[in-house]
C-alpha cells in the first residue's frame, strides 16, 4: 500500500480508502465487517463515511452506515488504527434529517457531529467533511453555473467559525470539502488564512475516466494549495468495470436496483466506457483495475475511495494499487478522452 499526506497535516492516509455507502442497504453488517478486515489486511487505514449513508438516502436507513462502523469499533477496539472521515449534509430535500432543514450553520453542524460521534463509538473524527455546499451551485452533474441572487446561503466564514470551535474542542482534527467548486474551495482557503481559522485539507469530488471535470479548475488548486482530491465514484458505479455493457443489468448491481442513479447512464457514456473496457482487455488487463489505477496515479489525488458489495470485488479493487499503467496504455486512454470528453459530468 502507498501512503500520502492528508493536505499539510502530519496524517498519512492510504492511497486507497474504503468507501462505505452500501453498508446498511446493499450490504449487511457482517458483510461490512468482512470488508473492513480485508481492507485492513491490504494496508488500508482510511475509512470514509457520512451521516447520510447508506445511499440512496431514506428515512428508514438514515445513518445506518455510521452505526455499523460504530459496532465494528466496539467489537474490535481498533479505532486508533484508522483515519476516520465522515460528513455533514448541506441543505436539500431530506425531511428525515434535522426537521428537513439541514444547513451548514452552528446548530446543524454541532448536532450532526455529536450524533455521528455517538453512532461511530468514537470521541473524535480525523476528518469532518462538508458533504456539499450550503449555497446553490453546479455540483452533482451540472456543468453550467446558474447564479441565484436570492439564495439565502449560510456564509462560509460562519461555517469556518463553527469548525474552529470543534477543532479546539477536540471533536475533529481536520475538516475537508466535498462536491465543491473552484470558487468555493479558494474562498474557504482564503478565509481560513486571513481569519486564522482552520484550513481545509481535502476535497472529495467525483473523478473517473468518464468524468475528469476536476482537472479543469480544481486540479491546479489541489496541487498548489496541497488540498488533495479524495476521489469518489472512481469506477463510475461499476460502469468502467464493463458490467453494464450492451444493456446488461446484473442482479443486485447499483444501476439495476436504483433508477435514481442516471449520471452514468446515457449513450455517450456507453460508447466511451465500451472503448475503455476494450482497451484494457487489449492490454490483457482487468478494466476495473485500469480505471482505478488511473485515478490513483494522478498527481492531485490524495486517496482513491473504492467500494464494493462483495469481497471478490473488493479484493480486485484493492489489487489495483499494484498496477502501473504503461505509457502506451495512457496514450490510449487519453485518445478516448479526446474523442469523448467527460460524457458523465
Helices and strands as residue ranges (DSSP letters): E 3-5, E 12-14, E 16-19, H 29-41, E 46-48, H 64-76, G 79-81, E 83-88, G 98-100, H 106-120, E 125-130, H 156-168, E 172-178, H 182-195, E 202-204, H 214-217, H 219-224, E 228-231, G 239-241, G 245-247, H 254-257, H 267-282, H 287-296, E 301-306, H 311-319, G 320-322, H 327-339
